Amino acid sequence: MPDALPRPAAGASGPPPVNAPRPNTVVAVLAFAGIVVSLMQTLVIPLVPELPALLHASAADATWAITATLLAGAVATPVMGRLGDMYGKRRMLLVSLSMLVAGSAVGALSDSLAPMVVGRALQGLAAGVIPLGISIMRDELPAERLGAATALMSASLGVGGALGLPAAALLAERADWHVLFWTAAGLGAIATALVAKLVPESAVRSGGRFDVAGAAGLSIALVCLLLAISKGATWGWTSGLTLGLFLASAVTLALWGRWELRSARPLVDLRTTARRQVLLTNLASAAFGFSMFAMSLLLPQLLQLPEATGYGLGETMLTVGLVLAPSGLVMMAMAPLSARVSKAKGPKVTLMLGAVVVAAGYGLNIALMSAIWHLVLVSSIIGAGIGLAYGAMPALVMAAVPVSETAAANSLNTLMRSIGTSVSSAVAGVVLAEMTTTLGSVALPAQNGFRVVMAVGAGAALLAFVLAAFLPGQRPASVAAAPATAGRPATPAGT
């Protein structure tokens, strides 16, 4: 017997189901879940300098506590998206949140490297929560609410990171570091309970058999690529291991693409992905991911470098968090504005506007970096641009894909952002390592190095602007569902 009858597309007429949760409740719960998951990105940042001592490991080995989350998230995002389309988005959302809780508990019980890496990898497996949440909104919300709701959910990726940093820094300074992970476990448990109680399961499912070979191929390609990017500076960019991983990723990706094109039920429908609107939006997302993460890398270092450098501000990690926190609030505040602009002018215009604002923020940062208020202003401007753009991206993707592929398409878009952030970290690391100044006997990043990375961040935002300019023109409208002719039709749950 089917779990539920097919539900009308978002915005369709007709009475709501009896006892159905209110849209405001669904949006609030899903946004909270997204913020909780994004907290995992900043959870260990205050601990990074102390991780080797805390975990009784070398500095190089301790970085696996960061890398494990990145790799697990890259693998989980497309897989959970496809499973959500097939077997239920809410079901996969609950699985993802359960992984977060389990990983946080393992981290809280850890005192050595191995269990910490396991816990951080389990936390990374929750990375699919945000695209799954956006996809649930498409299925459950009326058309007039969808734009603002998906903008808020998409922005939660940045909101949680910005707001979580000061909280994590405060806990790390005032309590045992294990409390960070117990707090994360508690928040994850609350999010899981709220989703189970208040978020309905969508009846829109594609069914079929899961593409195990496709999932394995994409996972191998992503792990090789991101491992080479994240560890290239440590291993050497021209070392045999780094080059071998890049080559393995390229070969595996080519074979995977060939398999996906021949598969009747692919993990990622490459024909849909190759549509102009989806492809350009994903490329713009990667550029934005690069640009957004540059701020997260630069501003903390500028704030914490010694004042004796002449440009460092000599502040604590707690101050870093407080400086970046307003950017998260600005991102959240921009979500409804992003929806209004998209409704009036189309999400293409919103994405282009966000790109210009981000580029302007980095341009201002090149000149203003000598006082705390400078960095608060700059991070808030960049946050405003990110809030605008991140609200437009899911709207662009969902307008071009069939309802039965919403979660997979949103997951791929999220993955492209993650790849952008990984490349940003590598590029910024190389620039700051090459452009240094000496303070006593210690080599520190030079001020011009920061300016170069800021210029690169502005360039990435302008690249996103150019890519968005080539998107197809759209009538200003809310995206409730893709055209019925776009791809395979959805099948009722349980059929």
C-alpha positions in Angstrom: 0.0 0.0 0.0 1.4 3.4 -0.8 2.7 5.6 2.0 0.7 8.5 0.7 -1.2 9.6 -2.3 0.4 12.0 -4.8 0.3 15.6 -3.5 -0.4 18.5 -5.8 2.5 20.5 -6.9 3.4 23.5 -4.8 1.0 26.3 -5.3 -1.8 24.0 -6.6 -5.3 24.8 -5.5 -7.3 22.7 -3.1 -7.7 22.3 0.7 -4.6 21.3 2.7 -4.5 17.9 4.3 -6.2 17.5 7.7 -3.8 18.3 10.6 -1.1 19.3 8.1 1.7 21.3 9.8 1.6 25.0 9.0 4.1 26.2 6.4 5.7 28.6 8.9 6.4 25.6 11.2 7.9 23.5 8.4 10.1 26.3 7.3 11.3 27.1 10.8 12.1 23.4 11.6 14.0 22.8 8.3 15.9 26.1 8.6 16.9 25.1 12.2 18.1 21.7 11.0 20.1 23.4 8.2 21.8 25.8 10.7 22.6 22.9 13.1 24.3 21.0 10.3 26.2 24.0 9.1 27.6 24.5 12.6 29.7 21.4 12.0 31.8 23.5 9.5 33.0 25.8 12.3 32.7 23.5 15.3 36.4 22.6 15.6 37.9 25.9 14.2 38.6 27.2 17.8 40.4 23.9 18.5 42.6 23.7 15.4 45.8 25.0 17.1 45.4 22.6 20.0 44.2 19.5 18.1 47.6 17.8 18.0 48.0 18.1 21.8 44.4 17.2 22.5 44.4 14.1 20.2 48.0 13.1 20.9 48.8 13.3 17.2 51.2 15.1 14.9 50.0 18.4 13.3 49.7 16.8 9.9 47.7 13.9 11.2 45.4 16.1 13.3 44.2 17.8 10.1 42.3 14.6 9.3 39.7 15.7 11.8 38.9 18.5 9.3 39.5 16.6 6.1 37.3 13.6 7.1 34.2 15.9 7.4 34.9 17.4 4.0 35.3 14.0 2.2 32.3 12.4 3.9 30.1 15.4 3.1 31.1 15.3 -0.6 30.2 11.7 -0.8 27.0 11.9 1.2 25.5 15.0 -0.5 24.7 13.5 -4.0 23.9 10.1 -2.6 21.4 11.3 0.0 19.8 13.5 -2.6 19.1 10.7 -4.9 18.0 8.4 -2.1 15.6 11.2 -1.0 14.1 11.4 -4.5 13.6 7.6 -4.5 12.6 6.7 -1.0 11.4 9.8 0.7 13.2 13.1 1.4 12.1 13.3 5.1 13.3 9.8 5.7 16.7 10.6 4.3 16.7 13.9 6.3 16.2 11.9 9.5 18.9 9.5 8.6 21.3 12.4 7.9 20.5 14.1 11.3 20.9 10.7 13.1 24.4 10.5 11.6 25.1 14.0 12.9 24.0 13.0 16.4 26.0 9.8 16.3 29.1 11.5 15.0 28.9 14.3 17.6 28.6 11.7 20.4 31.6 9.8 19.1 33.6 13.1 19.0 32.5 13.9 22.5 33.8 10.6 23.8 37.1 10.8 21.9 40.5 11.5 23.3 42.6 10.2 20.4 42.8 10.8 16.6 41.1 7.6 15.3 37.7 7.9 17.0 37.7 11.7 16.4 38.2 11.1 12.7 35.3 8.6 12.7 33.1 11.0 14.5 33.9 13.9 12.2 33.2 11.7 9.2 29.8 10.8 10.6 29.1 14.4 11.1 30.0 15.0 7.5 27.5 12.5 6.3 24.8 15.0 7.4 25.8 17.4 4.6 22.7 16.5 2.6 20.3 18.1 5.1 20.2 21.5 3.4 19.4 20.3 -0.2 16.9 17.8 1.2 15.2 20.5 3.2 14.9 22.7 0.1 13.4 19.8 -1.8 10.9 19.1 0.9 9.9 22.8 0.7 9.3 22.5 -3.0 6.9 19.6 -2.4 5.1 20.9 0.6 4.8 24.7 0.5 2.4 26.9 -1.5 4.0 28.8 -4.4 3.8 32.2 -2.7 5.9 30.9 0.2 8.5 28.9 -1.7 10.9 31.6 -2.7 11.5 33.1 0.7 11.6 29.7 2.4 14.2 28.2 0.0 16.2 31.4 0.2 16.3 31.1 4.0 17.2 27.4 3.8 19.9 27.9 1.3 21.4 30.8 3.4 21.4 28.6 6.5 24.7 27.1 5.2 26.4 30.5 5.9 24.2 31.5 8.8 25.1 28.5 11.0 28.8 28.9 10.3 28.9 32.6 11.1 26.8 32.3 14.3 28.4 29.1 15.4 32.0 30.4 15.5 31.5 32.8 18.4 29.5 30.2 20.3 32.2 27.5 19.7 35.0 29.9 20.6 33.2 30.8 23.9 32.6 27.2 24.8 36.2 26.3 24.0 37.5 29.0 26.2 35.2 28.5 29.1 34.6 24.7 29.2 36.2 21.4 28.4 36.4 20.9 24.6 34.3 17.8 24.7 31.3 20.1 25.6 31.4 21.4 22.0 30.5 17.9 20.7 28.0 17.2 23.4 26.3 20.5 22.5 26.3 19.5 18.8 24.8 16.2 19.7 22.0 17.9 21.7 21.2 20.3 19.0 21.1 17.5 16.4 18.8 15.4 18.7 16.4 18.4 19.0 16.4 18.9 15.2 15.8 15.2 14.6 12.8 15.2 17.0 11.3 18.3 15.4 11.6 17.0 11.9 10.1 13.6 13.0 7.2 15.4 14.6 6.5 18.4 12.4 7.8 17.8 8.9 5.5 15.7 6.6 6.9 13.1 4.2 6.5 14.0 0.5 4.6 11.7 -1.8 6.8 12.8 -4.7 9.1 9.9 -5.3 10.8 8.5 -8.4 11.2 4.9 -7.3 13.5 2.6 -9.2 16.7 0.9 -8.3 19.6 2.8 -6.7 22.6 3.3 -8.9 25.3 1.6 -6.7 28.0 1.7 -9.3 27.3 5.3 -10.1 27.5 6.2 -6.4 30.7 4.3 -6.0 32.3 5.9 -9.0 31.3 9.5 -8.1 32.5 8.9 -4.5 35.9 7.7 -5.6 36.3 10.7 -8.0 35.3 13.2 -5.4 37.4 11.7 -2.7 40.5 11.7 -4.9 39.8 15.3 -6.1 39.2 16.8 -2.7 41.9 14.8 -1.0 44.4 16.2 -3.6 43.1 19.7 -3.1 43.0 19.7 0.7 46.4 17.9 1.2 48.3 19.2 -1.9 50.0 21.9 0.1 51.2 19.4 2.7 52.2 16.6 0.3 53.5 19.0 -2.4 51.5 20.1 -5.5 53.9 18.3 -7.8 54.4 15.2 -5.7 53.5 11.8 -7.2 50.7 11.2 -4.7 49.0 14.6 -5.4 49.3 14.3 -9.2 48.2 10.6 -9.0 45.0 11.6 -7.1 44.2 14.3 -9.6 44.7 11.8 -12.5 42.7 9.1 -10.7 39.9 11.6 -10.2 39.8 12.7 -13.8 39.8 9.1 -15.2 37.2 7.9 -12.7 35.0 10.9 -13.5 35.2 10.2 -17.2 34.3 6.5 -16.7 31.5 7.5 -14.3 30.0 9.9 -16.8 30.0 7.2 -19.5 28.2 4.9 -17.1 25.6 7.5 -16.0 24.7 8.3 -19.6 24.0 4.6 -20.2 22.2 3.9 -17.0 18.4 3.8 -17.0 18.2 5.1 -13.4 21.4 7.2 -13.0 22.6 8.7 -9.7 22.9 12.0 -11.5 20.9 12.6 -14.7 23.7 14.2 -16.7 21.3 15.2 -19.5 19.3 17.3 -17.1 22.5 18.6 -15.5 23.8 19.6 -18.9 20.8 21.9 -19.5 22.0 25.5 -19.9 20.2 26.8 -16.8 21.3 24.0 -14.5 24.9 23.8 -15.8 25.5 27.6 -15.5 23.9 27.8 -12.1 26.1 25.0 -10.8 29.2 26.7 -12.2 28.2 30.0 -10.6 27.6 28.1 -7.4 31.2 26.8 -7.4 32.5 30.3 -8.0 30.4 31.6 -5.2 31.5 28.9 -2.9 35.1 29.9 -3.7 34.3 33.6 -3.0 32.4 33.0 0.2 35.0 30.9 1.8 37.8 33.4 1.1 36.2 35.7 3.7 36.1 32.8 6.2 39.8 32.2 5.6 41.1 35.8 5.6 39.3 37.7 8.2 40.1 35.4 11.2 43.8 35.5 10.3 43.8 39.3 10.0 42.1 39.6 13.4 44.5 37.2 15.1 47.9 38.2 13.6 50.0 40.2 16.1 49.7 44.0 16.1 53.5 44.1 15.6 53.0 43.2 12.0 51.4 46.6 11.3 48.2 45.1 9.9 47.2 42.3 12.3 44.8 43.2 15.1 46.0 40.8 17.8 42.5 39.6 18.8 41.2 36.3 20.3 39.2 33.7 18.5 36.1 34.8 20.5 36.5 38.3 19.0 36.8 36.7 15.5 33.5 34.9 16.1 31.8 38.1 17.2 33.1 40.0 14.2 31.8 37.4 11.8 28.5 36.8 13.5 26.8 39.9 12.0 27.4 38.5 8.5 25.2 35.5 9.4 22.4 37.7 10.6 22.6 39.7 7.4 22.4 36.5 5.3 19.3 35.5 7.2 17.8 39.0 6.8 18.5 39.0 3.0 16.5 35.8 2.4 13.1 37.5 2.1 14.6 40.3 0.0 16.2 37.7 -2.3 12.7 36.1 -2.8 11.1 39.5 -3.5 13.8 40.4 -6.1 13.4 37.0 -7.7 9.6 37.4 -7.8 9.9 40.8 -9.4 12.8 40.4 -11.7 13.6 36.7 -11.8 16.3 34.7 -9.9 18.8 35.4 -12.7 18.8 39.1 -11.7 19.0 38.2 -8.0 22.1 36.0 -8.6 23.8 38.7 -10.6 23.0 41.3 -8.0 24.4 39.1 -5.2 27.6 38.6 -7.2 28.1 42.4 -7.6 27.6 43.0 -3.9 30.1 40.3 -2.9 32.7 41.7 -5.4 32.1 45.2 -3.9 32.7 43.8 -0.4 36.0 42.3 -1.3 37.0 45.5 -3.2 36.3 47.5 -0.1 38.3 45.0 2.0 41.4 45.7 0.0 41.3 49.3 1.3 39.7 48.7 4.7 41.4 46.2 6.9 43.0 48.1 9.7 40.2 48.2 12.3 37.6 45.8 13.7 34.7 47.9 12.4 36.3 47.7 8.9 36.0 43.9 9.0 32.5 43.9 10.5 31.4 46.2 7.6 33.1 44.1 5.0 31.9 40.8 6.2 28.3 42.2 6.5 28.4 43.4 2.9 29.8 40.1 1.6 27.1 38.3 3.7 24.4 40.4 2.1 25.6 39.4 -1.3 25.8 35.7 -0.3 22.3 35.9 1.1 20.9 37.3 -2.2 22.8 34.8 -4.4 22.2 31.7 -2.3 18.5 32.3 -2.3 18.4 32.5 -6.1 20.4 29.3 -6.8 17.9 26.7 -5.7 15.1 28.7 -7.5 17.1 28.5 -10.8 17.9 24.8 -10.4 14.3 23.8 -9.4 12.8 25.7 -12.3 14.8 23.5 -14.8 14.4 20.0 -13.3 11.4 17.7 -12.9 9.9 17.3 -9.5 11.1 13.7 -9.2 14.7 14.9 -9.4 14.6 17.9 -7.1 16.7 16.5 -4.2 19.4 15.1 -6.5 19.6 18.4 -8.4 19.8 20.5 -5.2 22.4 18.2 -3.8 24.6 18.5 -6.8 24.3 22.3 -6.6 25.3 22.1 -2.9 28.2 19.9 -3.8 29.4 22.4 -6.4 29.5 25.0 -3.7 31.6 22.7 -1.5 34.1 22.1 -4.3 34.4 25.8 -4.7 35.2 26.2 -1.0 37.8 23.5 -1.1 39.5 25.1 -4.1 39.4 28.5 -2.3 41.1 27.0 0.7 43.9 25.6 -1.5 44.4 28.8 -3.5 44.4 31.0 -0.4 46.9 28.7 1.3 49.3 28.8 -1.6 49.1 32.6 -2.0 49.6 33.3 1.7 52.4 30.7 2.0 54.3 32.4 -0.9 53.7 36.0 0.1 55.1 36.3 3.6 56.8 38.7 6.0 59.1 38.0 8.9 58.4 38.9 12.5 61.4 38.0 14.5 62.2 34.5 13.3 58.6 33.6 12.3 57.3 33.9 8.7 53.7 35.3 8.6 51.4 36.0 5.7 52.1 39.5 4.2 49.5 42.2 3.9 49.8 42.1 0.1 49.1 38.4 0.3 45.7 39.1 1.9 45.0 41.7 -0.7 45.8 39.3 -3.5 43.4 36.7 -2.1 40.7 39.4 -1.7 41.2 40.4 -5.3 40.8 36.7 -6.3 37.7 36.5 -4.2 36.3 39.5 -6.0 37.2 37.9 -9.3 35.4 34.7 -8.4 32.3 36.7 -7.6 32.5 38.6 -10.9 33.0 35.2 -12.7 29.7 34.1 -11.1 28.1 37.4 -12.4 29.3 36.6 -16.0 28.0 33.0 -15.8 24.7 34.2 -14.5 24.5 36.7 -17.4 24.4 33.8 -19.8 21.5 32.1 -18.0 18.2 32.0 -20.1 15.9 35.0 -19.5 13.0 34.2 -17.2 9.6 35.7 -16.5 9.5 36.9 -12.9 7.7 34.1 -11.1 8.0 31.8 -8.2 9.3 28.4 -9.0 6.8 25.9 -7.7 7.5 23.0 -10.0 9.3 22.2 -13.2 7.4 21.8 -16.4 5.7 18.5 -16.6 7.5 17.7 -19.8 10.9 18.1 -18.1 12.3 14.6 -17.7 10.6 11.5 -16.2 7.3 11.9 -14.3 7.2 11.2 -10.6 5.5 8.1 -9.4 3.3 7.9 -6.4 5.0 6.7 -3.2 4.9 3.0 -2.8 4.3 2.1 -6.4 
